[in-house]
Amino acid sequence: MPGPFPGMDPYLEDPLLWLGVQQDLITYAKASLNAMLPPDYAARTGERTHFESDEVREVYLEILALREGERVVTTIEVLSYTNKAPGEGRRLYLSKQQEILSSRVHLIEIDLLRSGEHTLAPPRRALLAKGRWDYVVSLHRGGRGERYEVWAIALRDRLPRILVPLGEREPDMVLDLQAVLDRAYDDSGYARSINHGEPPVVPLSAEDAEWAASLLGRRGG
């Protein structure tokens, strides 16, 4: 069964869990997209490796136009802690981000971590204009300059259905992020690793902590 929160479970932001969560989100997003992509497109997993104190392997998703020599048309990234903290992982991520932004490839960035440095391509000041939010998804369509489509998400919100662009003549796909998270939560048994009776590792605001305690109490979490 899915987690007890209507959207993102803040307990999944535990750094000890997050790398697995990131990989699961990419895996199930790939499966969801491949179930609905036109036959001349495919979603495939890519990987970056870098060293912090140990070797770190990060996965991302690419949508390929198969009839154009498997040209990458869209890249989907789920941000990690190493992307949002000083170090090699952040340097590599930002380098790739700039490379994609200057190309015709579409870039989707999914940030479900409330802590760390601002890393998404849209300027932070532009995101703050969206009001109060905890998580953000950004879409940059290739060749559109500094224009972004943004989904700003509060802790209490369901994760959105986001647009996934393909080639110029193809309609956007719709990826249900909440369904992807729910499948990852269930299939990987995260409920067995989380103690909802304790505060999350990344603290909530006093108001959200009170709301979460009430929610978990009603659900027996």
Order of alpha helices (4+ residues) and beta strands (2+ residues): alpha-beta-beta-beta-alpha-beta-alpha-beta-beta-beta-beta-alpha-alpha
